Every structure is written in C-alpha cells, then in structure tokens.
Amino acid sequence: MAKPTKSTLLVQKHVEYIETYGKGGDQNEYEYCMTEFLRMSGIYWGVTALDIMHHLNKLEKRSIIKFLKRCYCSQLGGFAACENHDPHILYTLSAVQILCIYNCLDEISLNDIASYVASLQQPDGSFFGDKWGEVDTRFSFCAVAILSLINRLEVIDVEKAIDFVMSCCNADGGFGSKPNAESHAGLVYCCVGFLSITNQLHQLDCEKLAWWLCERQLSNGGLNGRPEKLPDVCYSWWVLASLCILGKLHWISSEKLGEFILSCQDEDTGGFSDRAGNMPDIFHTLFGVGALSLLGYKNLKKINPVFCMPQYVIDKLQIQTHVLSS
C-alpha cells in the first residue's frame, strides 16, 4: 500500500490528535492556565471535527456534558469558557452546538439560555458579548445562531438586530465588527450567516461581496482575511462558507484551495496549522476539515455552512437555513 502523503487527508492522524487534545496536562502548568478561555470552544472544535470525520465516539460524551454543566451559570443562563469564569455569548454558542451534536438540549433550561441572550441585546439592535459591554457583529451572529438552534428566536428584536448588522456593511461589500470598521472575512462570515438565519440575504450586494471574497485567494491557493495578509487555513472556512451561502463557491479555485489546506496537515502528530510547517492546533484542525467538507472531500460528512455543524444535526433540528442559488 502506498504511503499517505499530504495530498491525502490523514484522517486517523487527525482523530488521534483530537482524541489526545487536552489530556495528560498538569492543571498547574502555565500553558494550561493561560488557555482556559479556549476550553469550551476547544471542545466544540474537536467534537465537530470528529463528527465530520465519522469518529464522534472517540470522545466520552458524558464527561463532556458534565463539563458543560459545570460551566453553566444558572443565575444568568449563559455558559463560560471554563469553570469559575464569567458567561459569554461566544461560549454559550459553543456549548449549545455541543449539546445539539450530542442530542442533549433537554439537559439545560432553554428558556434561561434564551433570556440570557435577550438580556445582551442593546437598544440599537447590537449585542454585548457579556456584562462588560463589548459590541461586535460576531455576537449578533452568536445570538441568532443560539436562538435558532433552541427555537427561541422570538425573544429578541430581530428587526433591530438586522438593522444593526446592515449598518456594518462597507462600500466594498464586506462587513466589519461595528459601523465603519474594516471589512474582515471572519466578520463577513458572521454577518452573512446572521442574514441567512434571519432570511435577509436579499439585502446584500451579493456580487460585490462575492468578488471581495474571491480576491482573498492567493497564488498558492490559500485564502486570507484581508487584503495584503498571509493565507491561513481558518479563512478556508470563513471565506468558503460565505461563498457557499451566497451560491458562489465556483468563483474560486477549489482544487488549489484543497491543495493548500492539505499541505497544512502535520504528518507526524496530526492536526492542521495555519500554514504549512507551523504547529497544528485544534482551531485550525476543525476549519481545515470543515472546509474540505464544503469542497466535497470524500469520506467526510456534509457540514452546514451557516452553523459550522454536521448537516444531519441541523436537519434533525428542522432548521431552515437560507442560501442563494448560483
């Protein structure tokens, strides 16, 4: 049998990498303590990647659900990144996504989660990330994604939320974190995803935005997040998912992008890095695998471009996401 190369998705290596992620570390170690704020998201990234690769059973479901419950703030209704941290809308979304994948939504009060999200909406329609008051279009996406997944979208003022997101649209067709902020591919994904969930894609100048996204592809096939920046595997997801929702996936070279993503695998340890030769991490591993799923890579489950979750989970929840035709 021929030895696998970086032109092949090294599924078993990636499964092993995710399976051992976070295990064996001393909780008193500096690195462990300094990455506490990523704990909830790290679990979501690993669970989703494993499910897409048909290996969800490699993680212990009950121990993960127990961890989620320890991070749940029952007084407020949100989830924290780790035990003894404050709840935040980002980690609340990650927790809800994990609960959906494991079909365990009934183990937490959905009404309390909905109330927490609603409490973060501001008079102009924007959302705070937490009690400290940062506003960002990422949080607008998190809010409607959470509420759509738990079927509670009616608890917020959707019209005002839409108005705020559209106020963040720039002359180049892209979106920033707030009005007049620079366009960025990650924020474009959040705003396009938001508009898909709220059935407002018709408000976009789709061709202008799609051209801006296509211009993110560089000569090596990789995608960047802004003009004049280096390519990064995570933008394979942010840009590609946005193009999928807009019905413009065919506007970039899928073949060259696939080659770039696969070149960023670590053949020894498994996992994906931001660029070839760098250290892999769980974040880039999910978005590398997720992007390959969007490209139709064989032996991967279909991923939903709006929620970055396995499509079968979205189907089971009977959520209708909106996409534009080619």
TORZA-799496 format. One record per residue (C-alpha): x, y, z; residue in three letters. Coordinates in nm, 3 decimals. Layout:
! TORZA-799496
       x       y       z residu
       X       Y       Z    ala
...
//
This chain:
! TORZA-799496
       x       y       z residu
   0.000   0.000   0.000    met
   0.130   0.343  -0.091    ala
   0.226   0.568   0.198    lys
  -0.025   0.851   0.251    pro
   0.103   1.194   0.153    thr
  -0.009   1.548   0.226    lys
  -0.229   1.526  -0.080    ser
  -0.438   1.276   0.121    thr
  -0.649   1.368   0.421    leu
  -0.478   1.190   0.713    leu
  -0.800   1.109   0.896    val
  -0.658   0.867   1.151    gln
  -0.379   1.107   1.246    lys
  -0.628   1.389   1.296    his
  -0.858   1.168   1.502    val
  -0.568   1.072   1.729    glu
  -0.463   1.437   1.758    tyr
  -0.809   1.547   1.868    ile
  -0.860   1.246   2.094    glu
  -0.549   1.336   2.294    thr
  -0.612   1.712   2.294    tyr
  -0.602   1.847   2.649    gly
  -0.524   1.509   2.807    lys
  -0.232   1.447   3.035    gly
  -0.169   1.814   3.110    gly
  -0.094   1.940   3.459    asp
  -0.365   2.190   3.554    gln
  -0.100   2.394   3.733    asn
   0.108   2.435   3.418    glu
   0.134   2.787   3.276    tyr
   0.015   2.687   2.929    glu
  -0.290   2.505   3.064    tyr
  -0.393   2.800   3.278    cys
  -0.335   3.054   3.002    met
  -0.564   2.867   2.761    thr
  -0.860   2.829   2.999    glu
  -1.053   3.088   2.797    phe
  -1.047   2.847   2.499    leu
  -1.168   2.537   2.682    arg
  -1.535   2.542   2.576    met
  -1.456   2.641   2.218    ser
  -1.180   2.380   2.203    gly
  -1.430   2.107   2.291    ile
  -1.671   2.233   2.023    tyr
  -1.392   2.240   1.762    trp
  -1.284   1.886   1.849    gly
  -1.634   1.736   1.875    val
  -1.740   1.884   1.542    thr
  -1.425   1.780   1.356    ala
  -1.452   1.424   1.487    leu
  -1.818   1.402   1.390    asp
  -1.743   1.526   1.037    ile
  -1.474   1.254   1.013    met
  -1.717   0.983   1.141    his
  -1.536   0.942   1.475    his
  -1.753   1.119   1.731    leu
  -1.740   0.809   1.952    asn
  -1.372   0.873   2.028    lys
  -1.468   1.126   2.298    leu
  -1.655   1.048   2.621    glu
  -1.996   1.208   2.581    lys
  -2.096   1.206   2.948    arg
  -1.773   1.365   3.069    ser
  -1.815   1.643   2.813    ile
  -2.175   1.708   2.918    ile
  -2.066   1.715   3.283    lys
  -1.803   1.974   3.197    phe
  -2.064   2.187   3.017    leu
  -2.290   2.177   3.322    lys
  -2.002   2.289   3.546    arg
  -1.953   2.588   3.313    cys
  -2.322   2.679   3.313    tyr
  -2.420   2.986   3.513    cys
  -2.776   2.909   3.621    ser
  -2.825   3.258   3.767    gln
  -2.772   3.421   3.426    leu
  -2.845   3.138   3.183    gly
  -2.517   3.151   2.989    gly
  -2.208   2.934   2.962    phe
  -1.849   3.024   3.049    ala
  -1.534   2.914   2.872    ala
  -1.427   2.721   3.179    cys
  -1.528   2.668   3.540    glu
  -1.520   2.981   3.757    asn
  -1.523   3.213   3.454    his
  -1.796   3.461   3.361    asp
  -2.052   3.351   3.099    pro
  -2.014   3.489   2.747    his
  -2.224   3.465   2.432    ile
  -1.935   3.307   2.236    leu
  -1.904   3.014   2.476    tyr
  -2.279   2.987   2.512    thr
  -2.298   2.921   2.137    leu
  -2.020   2.661   2.158    ser
  -2.198   2.486   2.445    ala
  -2.533   2.485   2.263    val
  -2.366   2.347   1.949    gln
  -2.210   2.065   2.153    ile
  -2.544   1.987   2.318    leu
  -2.710   1.975   1.976    cys
  -2.450   1.737   1.835    ile
  -2.492   1.507   2.135    tyr
  -2.873   1.546   2.130    asn
  -2.873   1.670   2.490    cys
  -3.054   2.005   2.470    leu
  -3.308   1.879   2.721    asp
  -3.045   1.875   2.997    glu
  -3.032   2.257   3.023    ile
  -3.308   2.518   3.059    ser
  -3.355   2.655   2.709    leu
  -3.575   2.937   2.836    asn
  -3.293   3.054   3.065    asp
  -3.045   3.045   2.777    ile
  -3.288   3.247   2.565    ala
  -3.331   3.501   2.844    ser
  -2.956   3.537   2.878    tyr
  -2.914   3.607   2.506    val
  -3.204   3.853   2.505    ala
  -3.052   4.039   2.803    ser
  -2.745   4.117   2.591    leu
  -2.933   4.298   2.313    gln
  -2.893   4.677   2.311    gln
  -3.140   4.948   2.202    pro
  -2.970   4.983   1.860    asp
  -3.012   4.608   1.797    gly
  -2.648   4.514   1.862    ser
  -2.538   4.259   2.123    phe
  -2.290   4.274   2.407    phe
  -2.065   3.969   2.436    gly
  -2.110   3.968   2.813    asp
  -2.178   4.205   3.102    lys
  -1.865   4.409   3.022    trp
  -2.022   4.567   2.716    gly
  -1.812   4.487   2.409    glu
  -2.014   4.515   2.086    val
  -1.921   4.311   1.779    asp
  -2.107   4.160   1.483    thr
  -1.972   3.822   1.596    arg
  -2.209   3.850   1.890    phe
  -2.503   3.928   1.663    ser
  -2.435   3.602   1.479    phe
  -2.394   3.411   1.806    cys
  -2.725   3.545   1.933    ala
  -2.937   3.439   1.636    val
  -2.747   3.110   1.596    ala
  -2.811   3.014   1.959    ile
  -3.177   3.115   1.946    leu
  -3.233   2.939   1.615    ser
  -3.077   2.617   1.747    leu
  -3.302   2.623   2.056    ile
  -3.607   2.756   1.866    asn
  -3.641   3.080   2.064    arg
  -3.567   3.349   1.803    leu
  -3.878   3.546   1.903    glu
  -3.725   3.661   2.234    val
  -3.513   3.931   2.065    ile
  -3.596   4.227   1.843    asp
  -3.494   4.065   1.515    val
  -3.568   4.374   1.303    glu
  -3.338   4.594   1.510    lys
  -3.072   4.323   1.506    ala
  -3.090   4.316   1.124    ile
  -3.066   4.695   1.105    asp
  -2.751   4.694   1.318    phe
  -2.580   4.425   1.111    val
  -2.662   4.604   0.786    met
  -2.520   4.927   0.932    ser
  -2.185   4.745   0.948    cys
  -2.177   4.684   0.571    cys
  -1.897   4.871   0.393    asn
  -1.861   5.021   0.045    ala
  -1.652   4.719  -0.065    asp
  -1.946   4.487   0.012    gly
  -1.782   4.340   0.320    gly
  -1.860   4.375   0.691    phe
  -1.670   4.489   0.996    gly
  -1.716   4.440   1.369    ser
  -1.923   4.758   1.402    lys
  -2.021   5.052   1.179    pro
  -1.725   5.194   0.982    asn
  -1.489   4.915   1.091    ala
  -1.265   4.746   0.831    glu
  -1.406   4.454   0.633    ser
  -1.275   4.119   0.751    his
  -1.351   3.770   0.620    ala
  -1.435   3.630   0.963    gly
  -1.686   3.906   1.023    leu
  -1.825   3.868   0.671    val
  -1.900   3.506   0.759    tyr
  -2.073   3.612   1.081    cys
  -2.288   3.872   0.904    cys
  -2.372   3.651   0.606    val
  -2.458   3.369   0.847    gly
  -2.672   3.608   1.050    phe
  -2.859   3.721   0.737    leu
  -2.907   3.359   0.630    ser
  -3.065   3.267   0.964    ile
  -3.291   3.574   0.958    thr
  -3.382   3.525   0.589    asn
  -3.236   3.861   0.485    gln
  -2.974   3.766   0.224    leu
  -3.164   3.975  -0.030    his
  -3.031   4.287   0.145    gln
  -2.676   4.208   0.028    leu
  -2.500   4.326  -0.285    asp
  -2.408   3.963  -0.344    cys
  -2.188   4.006  -0.650    glu
  -1.980   4.283  -0.491    lys
  -1.937   4.083  -0.171    leu
  -1.856   3.762  -0.360    ala
  -1.586   3.942  -0.560    trp
  -1.434   4.073  -0.237    trp
  -1.430   3.718  -0.103    leu
  -1.280   3.575  -0.421    cys
  -0.999   3.829  -0.405    glu
  -0.891   3.664  -0.081    arg
  -0.747   3.370  -0.280    gln
  -0.370   3.394  -0.332    leu
  -0.141   3.233  -0.588    ser
  -0.075   2.930  -0.364    asn
  -0.449   2.862  -0.341    gly
  -0.486   2.972   0.021    gly
  -0.723   3.241   0.141    leu
  -0.654   3.544   0.357    asn
  -0.884   3.750   0.574    gly
  -0.799   4.097   0.442    arg
  -0.601   4.244   0.153    pro
  -0.222   4.213   0.178    glu
  -0.235   3.946   0.451    lys
  -0.091   3.593   0.450    leu
  -0.312   3.293   0.375    pro
  -0.445   3.099   0.672    asp
  -0.633   2.769   0.689    val
  -0.907   2.919   0.909    cys
  -1.005   3.154   0.625    tyr
  -1.063   2.846   0.414    ser
  -1.374   2.817   0.629    trp
  -1.477   3.181   0.675    trp
  -1.447   3.266   0.305    val
  -1.564   2.935   0.163    leu
  -1.870   2.910   0.389    ala
  -1.970   3.264   0.294    ser
  -1.937   3.183  -0.076    leu
  -2.144   2.867  -0.023    cys
  -2.425   3.067   0.135    ile
  -2.406   3.319  -0.149    leu
  -2.414   3.042  -0.410    gly
  -2.071   3.144  -0.545    lys
  -1.848   2.856  -0.441    leu
  -1.747   2.803  -0.804    his
  -1.596   3.154  -0.820    trp
  -1.266   3.038  -0.666    ile
  -1.028   2.753  -0.750    ser
  -1.145   2.471  -0.525    ser
  -0.863   2.246  -0.644    glu
  -0.589   2.491  -0.545    lys
  -0.756   2.565  -0.214    leu
  -0.782   2.194  -0.136    gly
  -0.412   2.151  -0.207    glu
  -0.328   2.441   0.025    phe
  -0.539   2.302   0.308    ile
  -0.392   1.953   0.281    leu
  -0.038   2.095   0.276    ser
  -0.102   2.233   0.626    cys
  -0.151   1.890   0.785    gln
   0.110   1.767   1.031    asp
   0.208   1.422   0.907    glu
   0.367   1.326   1.240    asp
   0.125   1.444   1.509    thr
  -0.192   1.504   1.309    gly
  -0.385   1.828   1.316    gly
  -0.377   2.133   1.089    phe
  -0.174   2.451   1.126    ser
  -0.245   2.796   0.989    asp
   0.023   2.750   0.721    arg
   0.249   2.463   0.616    ala
   0.534   2.399   0.859    gly
   0.376   2.565   1.163    asn
   0.249   2.393   1.477    met
  -0.101   2.241   1.447    pro
  -0.383   2.337   1.679    asp
  -0.742   2.230   1.738    ile
  -0.886   2.555   1.595    phe
  -0.727   2.518   1.252    his
  -0.798   2.145   1.255    thr
  -1.175   2.198   1.262    leu
  -1.170   2.468   0.997    phe
  -0.939   2.268   0.773    gly
  -1.164   1.962   0.794    val
  -1.477   2.177   0.765    gly
  -1.352   2.350   0.452    ala
  -1.265   2.015   0.291    leu
  -1.621   1.901   0.365    ser
  -1.758   2.210   0.190    leu
  -1.535   2.121  -0.106    leu
  -1.698   1.778  -0.116    gly
  -1.392   1.583   0.000    tyr
  -1.468   1.211   0.004    lys
  -1.546   1.023   0.326    asn
  -1.639   1.337   0.520    leu
  -1.989   1.412   0.645    lys
  -2.160   1.715   0.496    lys
  -2.116   2.029   0.707    ile
  -2.366   2.312   0.728    asn
  -2.201   2.638   0.610    pro
  -2.410   2.863   0.836    val
  -2.371   2.686   1.172    phe
  -2.041   2.501   1.115    cys
  -2.206   2.183   1.238    met
  -2.281   1.848   1.073    pro
  -2.573   1.890   0.834    gln
  -2.759   1.592   0.979    tyr
  -2.781   1.772   1.315    val
  -2.937   2.080   1.152    ile
  -3.178   1.853   0.961    asp
  -3.277   1.677   1.283    lys
  -3.349   2.013   1.447    leu
  -3.555   2.105   1.139    gln
  -3.379   2.437   1.095    ile
  -3.418   2.601   0.756    gln
  -3.105   2.791   0.655    thr
  -3.125   3.022   0.357    his
  -2.876   3.014   0.070    val
  -2.870   3.184  -0.266    leu
  -2.869   2.991  -0.592    ser
  -2.571   3.008  -0.826    ser
//
